[in-house]
Amino acid sequence: MPIDDPAATFRSALRQRGHVLAVLECATDPTMIGDMQALRLCAERAAGEVLLELVRRADTGGVTRLLVENGISRDLAGRWQRLGAMPADEFERKLEKRRALAIAGKTNDAPARAQVME
């Protein structure tokens, strides 16, 4: 699906991700942590889809500009693009696995918490 305003869509995904990471900072309930991790992955997938759309348009300058303006590393952007390119059924399985691990208390979201954007 074409994206009319990639920059606005990207910023919206980043805002959602930032809100989720803020909740994760204080979450203690395993179910809530699992749900927040799933929402974070959804926001990161949306950001990755925007980046992939720009690449499809051959707008590498647009990709670079979005990353620089928002302080996103190329490594993180690459991870988001992999999420964005993932088939929907595979992504859903990833979300369910992430939730199940969190509910079982077998996940540590410290790396994601360290990525909270200012």
Secondary structure, 3 states (H helix, E strand, C coil): CCCCCHHHHHHHHHHHHHHHHHHHHHCCCHHHHHHHHHHHHHHHHHHHHHHHHHHHCCCHHHHHHHHHHHCCCHHHHHHHHHHHHCCHHHHHHHHHHHHHHHHCCCCCCHHHHCCCCC
